[in-house]
Amino acid sequence: MEVINFKAFNDETNGSEYEKLSANNGEIRNLTACKYFRIRALKLNGKYSEKNDKTFTAIDFVSGSGEINGKKFVSGDSFFIPCGEEFTVSGNATAILTTENTLKYYAGIDLGGTGIKCGIVDENGKIVAIKKCPTRKGVEAKDVLLDMANLVKDLQKETGFTIEGVGVGCPGLIDTEKGNVVYSKNLAWKNVPQKAMDGDKESLLWKLTDGNKENVNGKIVFDALREGDKTAEKVVKKYTEYLAAGVTNVINAFHPQAIVLGGGICAAGDVFLTPLKRKVNRGIFGGTKFAPVEIVVASLGNDAGIYGAAALAMN
């Protein structure tokens, strides 16, 4: 007997939103999945039809009543729809729909300066499992590649999914035709904080990095800033000045409707975004009164790298 480990998957029961059915006939959403089955919840207030040419559909009504393919049902009734056959259900009811899991899955790897994130993404663009590990410092590239491969293998073992392809997102200069990383170095958060730390032995950054300035990263700098650390304040000020200059140049050259920022630094929130916006607005030609440009955080948040890397594998 094989025991299905649902803990390996993201919990969709609390986060997946219902999709409205046409003509206000109700709503449907994904609940969860494993390598064998996919489970959805249907809230019906009218009529719904479906045909699946790849799998059967098992329907369990947990409340309400109505008709399915002309047969009456009440709460507690179950029906089995063979592969390739259409079913039409009408009434006011809630049902659980179980099908074989015929989705294709891809691995997306987000390689960052401080951490590596690997996610399994289904063909519909939904992350179903994530695993992380630190980016090791002072090792050869082949060692980091081995860590990335192990993340994929671990996720594949935990979920049981067959991976159709693997994509990797890496900051820097990339030869997309050959798939080679030409150059990659996180200058903003590797050199500046370290130099600032050397000039202030009392900085909280030393404590947060366990006395090793090689451990410094963006999150640590902003954590120190929230505690009132003066060195962290200088680092963030310099960083936002450089970033504001780049954003301002883009706005003045192209005047887009919005600038969308992504990456882990955006998780710092207003302590990062407020001074950045203030500096950008000061440098926009004509000011912000007549044609303001929004500066917003990417809706995919810190998982954007996983989505993008998986999309490379899909295409």
N, C-alpha and C positions, 0 to 999 in steps of 0.2 A: 504494500500500500504506500502511495506517495502522499505526503502531507503538504498542502499548498500553503506557502508562507506569504500571507497577505501583508505582513509587516514590511516586506521588501518594497512595497508600492506606496506612492503618495496617497494619503487618505483623501479620497474624492467625496466621501459622504458628507463632509462638512464644508467643502469649499467649492464644489462644482455647482454652477448656477443652472437653473432650469432654462430651457429654450422654449419659447412660445410656439405652439402649433398654429397652423394657418387658420384663419377665420375664428380665432379665439376658442378653439376646440380643446384647449388644455395646454399642458407643458410636459417636457421630457428632459431627463438629464442622465449623465453617466454616474453610476455609483462606484463601481470598482472593477478590476480585471485581474486575471492571472494568465498564465500561458495557455490555459485550456478554455476559459470562459470569460465573457464580458457581461456585466449586469447593469441594467438601466431601470429607472423608475419612471412610470407614466402616470401623470395625473390627468384624467380624462374628464372633459365637460363638453361632450359633443360627439364627434366622429374622428377616427384615426385609422389610416390604412398603411400597410407596409409589406414589402416583398423583398426577401433576401435570397439571392441566387447562390450564396456561398455557404450558408449555414441554416440549421433549423432555428426555430424560436420557441422557447418554452414560456408560457404566460401564466402567472399566478396572480389572481385577483385577491388583494388583501382587504379591500373595502368596496362598498357600493354595489351596483347592479347595472345590467344592460344586456346587449346582444353582441356576439362575435360570430361572424359569417352566418347570421340568421338564427343562431342558437342562443337561448337566454342563459345568463350567468348571474351568480350572486357571489358575495364575499366567501372566499375559501375554495372556489372552483379553479381548476387548472386546465390548460389546453396545450397541445403540442402541434406546432405548425411545421410540416416537413420543409426541407430546403427547396427553394424555388416556388413555393406556393404563397399566394397573397392572403393576408387576413385583413378584415375590416371590423373594428370594434366601435360600438356606439354606446352611449350612456353616461352615467356619472360615477366614476370609479377610480381607484388607485390600483395599479398593477406593477409587478416586477417582471421585466423581460430578460430572459437569459438566452444568450447565443454562444456559439463557439467563437473564440477569439481569432479572427482571421486577419487582424491588422498586421501590417509590417512595422518593424521597429528599427530605429537607428540610434547610434550613440553619438552624442555631441560632447566634445571636450573643450573646456574653457581653461587655457593655460595662462595663469597670472603670475605676477612676481612673487606673491606670498603663498598662493594656494592653487591647487588644480581641482576643478570641478568636472565631474562626468555625469551626464544625464542620459537616460534612455527616453527617446521621444517617439511617439507613434506617428503613423503616416498623416494623422490629422493635426499634427503640431502640438500635441499635449505631452508634457513631461510626466512620466509615470514613476520614475525612480531616480534618485540622485545619490552620489557618493563623492566624498571629498578626501583630499590629503594635502599636506603642506608641500610647497615647492622647495625641494632641497637645495641648499646653497653650497657652493664649493665642490660640486660634482660635475662630471661630464654630461654632455647632452644625452648620451645613450642611457644614462641612469634615470634622467627625467622621463625619457621616452618609455623606459621600463615601468616606471610608476604609473604613467598614463595607461599603458597596456594592462597593467594589473587592475586598475579601476574598472576597465571595461570587462575584464574576465570575472571580477568579483560580482559586478552587477548582473552579468549574464548568468552566473551560477545562482545568485539569489532569486532572480525573477524567473529563470527558465526560458526566457525569450531568445529566439534566434535573431542575431543582429545582422541586418542587411548591409550595413555600411557604417563607417566611422568618419566623422569630420572633426577637424581641430581648428580652434580659433586661438591665434597668438598675436600679441601686440608687436608692432615693428614693421620692418620692410619685408614683404613676402613675395616670392616668385610664384605666382598662382599657377603658371603653366607647368612648372616642374614640381610644385609642392614643397619648395625649400624655403627655410627661414634665412633670409640674407643677413638681417641685422635686427636684434631686439634687445633693448636695454631701457629699464624704467628710470630715466634720468631724474624725473621730478621728485620721486620719493626715495631714491637711493643715495644721492650725493648731498642734496641740500640739507636734509635733517641731520645727517652724520656730521657735517661741518659745523652746523649750529650747536650740536651736542658737545663737540670738542671745545667750544667756546664757553660752555656753561656746565660745569661738573655737578651743579646742584639741580639741574633740570630733572623734572619728573620723568622725562623720557628714559633716563638711565634705569630707573626703577622698573618702568613698564617693559623694558627690553632685557631685563635681567642682567644689566651691566654690559650687554653686547650690542653695540650700535649696528651690527649687521642684521639684527632682528627688527629694526625699525621699519614701519610701513605706514600707509595713510591712516588706517584705523587707529593705530597707536598715537599718532600725532594729534588727531582730533579728540581722542580720549583725554590726552594731556591738556589740550586747549580748554575743554570743558571744566577741567580742574583748576583753570587759571594759570597754567604754566606759561611763562613769558617767552621761553624759547620756542615752544610750540606755536605761540601766537605769531612770532616773527616768521616761522616757516610757512604757516598758512597764509599770512599776508603776502609773502613773496610768491607763493604758488598761485593764489587767486589773481595777483597782478599779471603774471605771465599768461594765465588762462584767459583772463579778461581781455588782454591785448589781442589774443588770437580770435576770440569770439567777436570782438568789436570789428576786427578787420573783415571777417566773413560777413557780418551784417552790413558794413559800409560798402562792400563790394557787390553783394547780391541782394541785400534787403529781403531776406526770407520772412515768412509769416511767424516762424518760430525756430528756436535753437533747441534741439533735444540732446540732453546730456545723459550718458550712461556710465556704468562702471561702479565699482564698490564705493568710491569716494562719495557718490551721491547719497549714500545711506547716512552721511553725516547730517543731512537735513538743512535747516535754516542757518545753522552756524557756518555752513559752507556757501549756500545759495544766496543768502541775503547780501553779504559783502560783494559777492561776484556780480550780482545784478546791479548793485549800486555803482560799481566801477565800470561795468559795460555801458550803462545808461549815460554816464558822463562823457563817454567817447563817441557816441552815435552822432553822425552828421544830422543836424536839424533837430536833435533832441528826441524825446519820446512822446511829445504832445500830439503830433499829427499822425504818425505811423509807428506805434509802439511794436516792438518785437518781443514775443513771449520767450522766456527761458524756462524750460520745463524738464522734468526728469522722465526718462524713458519708462513707459508703462510696463515693460517686461522686467524692469529692475535689474538685479544682479544676475538673473538667469538668462539675460539676452545673449551672452556668449554661447551658452548651451544651445539655445534655439538656432542661432546663426550657424554654429558648427554642424548641427544635425541637418540643417537645410542644405549645406554643402554636400553631405553624404546622400541626401535624397535626390539631388540634381546631378 
